[in-house]
Amino acid sequence: MSNYNANWKKLRSFCQKLLQCEGMIEEEAFIVSDCLVGADLCGVESHGVSRTSIYLKRLEEKVVNAVCRLEIEKEFPASIAINACNSMGMVAGKKAMQKCMEKARTNGSCFVTVNNSNHYGMAYYYVDMAAREGFVGISGTNAPPNIAPWGSSVPYMGTNPIAIAVPTKDEPIILDMAPSVVAMGKVILAAKLGQSIPEGWALTEDGKPTTDPNLGMKGSVVPIGGPKGYGISLFIDILCGILGGAEFGPHLGNMWNDFKNPQNVGHFFSCIDISKFTTLDIFTERLSQMVKEIKALPKNDGVNEIFMPGEIEANKIKERKQNGIPLSAPVYEELKELSLKYNTPFDIGV
C-alpha cells in the first residue's frame, strides 16, 4: 500500500480518542488532533498525524502533563507571561493565543510569552486563529538544536519557526516559515519513510552535505540565506527562551529520545487589532488591491500563477477535505497499530 486516503474528520476523531486514552480531556484532545490533522490538510505531513505516536508515548511516560494548566506569572494591559506547567504545547498555544486576542481587542495589541511548554505543532494554526478574528497574528516557538551558528558545524539553535497572518475578504494570507531550508520534521519524516532527502537540506555531524536523513538528524539542517537564517533562528530563541523564561538552544529537552525530562519549550504570540488603526473593511479592500496587482504582474517562463503566502496550503485544504488526506504506508500502519494498542476502532476511511 503506497497511500491510503483518510477522511479528515474521521482521522481527527480517531486521534482525539487515542489521546483521551492517555488521560487527555475531550476538549483538549480535540485541540491536539485538530492541529495535527490541520497540518496534514495543508500538506505539511511532517507536523501531522505522523507525530501521534510520539505524543502518545510522552503522555504514557508521564513526561508531559495530560491536562493543561496555565499559570499567569506576570500580566500587564498589553502583555502576559504564562507558565504552561509542562502541558501539551498545542493546548497551551491555543489558550495563550485566545488570551492574547482578548487583550489586543481591549488595548490594541498584546504580546504573550509561554514557558515550560512542549512542541506546539504548526505555527500556522495559531496565526490563522487570530487572522480570522480580525487581527494581525504573529507566533514563534523554539526547538531543540538542529541549526549550527554560521561559521560552526555544531547545532545550537532549533529550526525555530515564525508565522504571521492577516485577514482578507477570503482566506487569510499566512507566512509560516522555518529559518532553515527545510524543517527538521521533514528530515525525520523522510527517515521514517525510508526515503532519501535532497542535497542542500541537511549536513552531517562534521558539516558535510548529505542525502541520508539519518545522518542529517545527527547533524544539522541548512539555514536559509546562510547567516540570515541563523540570525532569524537566534532571535526567535531569544524571544521564546531568554525573554519568555523557557530553556534555549541545547538546553531544551529532546521530544524524540528523552522521556525523563520536560522539554521546557518557549512560545510567543502577538496580536494587533486592525480596527484600532483602520477599519477592517478598508484594510481588506486595500489588501485585495495589493493581491490583484501582484497576481497581474508578468510571469516568468513556466509560471502559471503567482501565489500569495499560504494560498497553496489553502487550496490543498479544500482539495483534501473533499478527496481525503493521503497517508503513507508507514504512517497508516503505525496508526493501525495504535488502534489495536488502545482498542480504538480504526474507522478513518473516506
N, C-alpha and C positions, 0 to 999 in steps of 0.2 A: 504493500500500500504506500503510495507516494504522498498523497494528500487526501484528507478527509474534510468535507465541508460541514461545519458546525453552525447551528442556529445561534445567533449571538445572545438572545435572551435565555435560551436553554443552557448555553455554556456558562453564562453569568450565574444563573440559578444553581448549577451544578457546583461551581467553585465556591459559591456562597455557603452551600450546605457542607462542603468539605471543611471550610474554615470554622463553621459552627461546631463541627465535631471536635475541634481542638479548643473549644471554650469561648470563641468569639460570639458576641450577642448578634442577633439577626441584623439590626440596623448597621452595625459596624462591619460585619462580614460582607454586607452588600456594598459598602463603600470600597473595600479592597477588591472585590470581584468586579465591580463596575470599572475601577481603574485599570485592572488587568485586561479585561475584555475590551475596554476603550482603546488600549494600546494596540491590540490585535486588529480592531476595526480600522485604525489609522494605518495599519501596515507596519507598525513598529513591534514586530514579533519578539524582539529581544527583551521587551518590557511587558510582554503579555502573559498568557496563561502558562507559558513555559516556565514561569517562576513560581507557580503554585506549590510545587513540591518543596522548594527551599523555604518558603514562608511557613508551610505546614511543619517542616522539620524544626524550624526555630521555635515555633509555638510548642511543639511536642517536647522539645528540650528545655522549655521554660526560660529560654534566654531572652524572650520578648514577652511582655505582658499582654494577655489576650484581650483584656478590657481596657479601653482607653481612659486615661486620667490626665487631665491637664492642670498644671498649677501656674497661676499668674505670678511671676517673680517681680515684675515692675510694670506699671501701667501709667500712661500719661494720655492727654487728649488725642494725640496722633501717633502713639506707639505702644506696643505691648511686647514684653519679653516673657516667653512661655517655656516652661519645663514640661516636656511630653511624658515624663515618668516612664521611659522605656516602652511606650505604646507603639502599636503598628504605625508606620510612617504615613500611610495613606489616610488613616483616620485622623491622626494628629494634623496632617496637612490640610484636609478639607475643613476641619473645625477651626484651624488657625486662619484660613482664608475667609471663612464666614465672619469671624471676629474682626478681621481686617476691613471687610466691606462695611460692616456695621459702623465702625469708627469713621471710615472715609466718608460715608453718607452724611455724617454729622459735621465732620471737621474738614472735609475737602480732600484729605489724603491720610494715609496711615502706613506705617512700616512695622512689620511684626517679625520677630526672630523666634525660632524654636530650637531648643537644645534637648539632649537626652532622648533623641528620636531614632528612627530606623529608616531604611530605604523607603522613599516615598513614591516610587514608580516614575511615571512620565510627568515632567513638569507641565506639559501641555494641559493636563487635566485641571490644574488649579487656575491658570490664567484664563482658560476657556470659561470657567465658572464666573469669573469677575467680568469678563467682556460681555457676557450675556445679561449682566445686570447693569450695564451702562458705565463700567469702569475701564480705565486702562489697568490691566493686571500685569504684575511682574512677579516672578518667583525664581528661586535658585536653591540648590542644595549642594552640600559637599559629599564626598565619597572617599573610600579608601584609595591609597596611592596607586595610580597607574599611568601618570604623566610625569616625565622627568623634566626638571627645570632646564631651560635652554642652556646648553653647554655641558650637561651631565647626561649619563645614561642610567642614573639611579632614580626610579619613580619616587616622587614626593607628594604631589597633589593628585586628586582624583579627576576623572572626567566630569568635572563639576558643571552641570548644565545651567543655562539661564533661558527663561522663556518670557515672552512679552506678547500681550494680545490686546486688540482694540475692537470695539463693536463696529459692525457695518449694518446696512439695511438687510443683509442676508447673513451669511456665515461670518464669524469673526476672522480677522486677519491675525494669524498666530505664528510667531517665530519661536521655535523650540530647538535649541542647538547645544551640543556639547562643544567644548573648546578643543576637541580633537577631531581628526579626520573622520573617525567613527567612534561611537560609544563602545566601551569595553564590553557591554552587554551583547553586542553583535559578534564580538570575537568569542565570547563564552558560548553563545548560541551555535556558532559555526563548529566549535569543538564538540558540542552536544550532538550535532547532526552529522559529525564525521566529515565535514567539508573543509576545504582549504579557504584561505582568505586572500584577497587581492594584495599584491605588493604595494606598500605605501600606507597600509593600515597600522601595522604594529612592528615593534623592534624586539629582538631577543634581549636577554639579560646583559649582554655585552654591547648592546646598541647597534646590532646588525639587522637589516631588513629581513623579514620572514613572511612566508605564506602559510606557516603552520600555526593554527590558532592556539595550540597548547604551549608553544614556545612564546607566543605573543602574550598569553595570560601570565607567564612567568616574568616577562619583560615589561614592556610599556607600549602604549598607543602613541601615535604620532600627533603632536599638536598642530592645529590649523595655523597656517602662516608662520610656522616656527615660533619665534619669541612672542608673537601676538597671542597665539593660543595659550602659551604658558602664562602670559600676563592675565588673560581672562580667567583662567583656572585659579590662579593665585588670589585674585580679588574676590571671586566667589567664595573661596575658602576663608578669606579674611572676614567677609560679612557673615558667613554661616558659623564658622568656628571661633574666631577671635572675638568679633562683636557679639555674636549670639551666645557665646559661652559653651559651645559644644567642643568636641575634640577637633583636631585639624590634622591634615597631612597624614603621616604614617601612624599617628596615634589613634586613628579611627579603627574600630573593630571591623573585622572582615566577615561579611554576611555568609560567605560560602564555606569557610572552613574553621571558624571559631564559634563553638557552640557553648562556651562557658562565660564569655564576657559580652556585655551590652555593646552595641556599636557606638552609641552617643553621637549620632549624625546630627548635623545642624541644617536648618532650612531658613529662608527668609521669604516673606510675602509682602507685596506693596500694592496699594490701590490708589488710583487718582480718580476722583469723582468728576467726570467730564462736565456735568451740569454746573459745577462751581466755576467753570471757565467759559463755557459757551453752552448753547442748548444742544441736546443730543441730536436733534434733527439737523441743525446746522453742521455739526461735526460729521455726521454720517453722509450728508449731502456733499460736503467738500471732499470727503474721503472717496465717495463714489466718483467724483470728477477725477481725482488722482488715479484711481484704478483704471478708469476708462482711458485716460491719457497714456498710462504705462502700457496697457494692452494694445493700444493702437500704434505703438512705436514700430518702426521697421524691424523685421525679424531676421536673424542670421540664417544662413543656409541650413536646412534640415530642421528648423524650429517651426512648429505649427502653432504654438501658443505660448505667450509669456504668462507665467503663473505668479500669483501672489503667495507670500509665505503662508503655509497651512492649507492652500487651495487643493493641492494634490491629495492631502490627507482627508479633506472634507469630501472630495469626490469618492475616495476609497471607502469612507464610512458609509456613504449612500449605497454604493455597489455591494459592499459586504453585508449590510443589513438586509438587502434584498436577496442576495445569492448565497450567503453563508461565508463563514470565516474558514479559509483553508488552514488545516493543521498538518504539520509534517508527521510522518510515521512515528518518529521517536517521541514527539510530544503527545500524539494521540495515544500511543501505548502506555506512556507514563501516566496520563490521566486515567486510562482504563485500569491500571494497577492501583491507583489511588482509590478508585471507586470500589474495588474489592477490599482493600485495606480498611476503608471506613464504612463499608457496607452501605454505599450510597448508589442509587440507581444511575446508570450511565446513559442517560437519555439526553443527548446533545445534538441529534441529527436534524438536518434541515427539513 
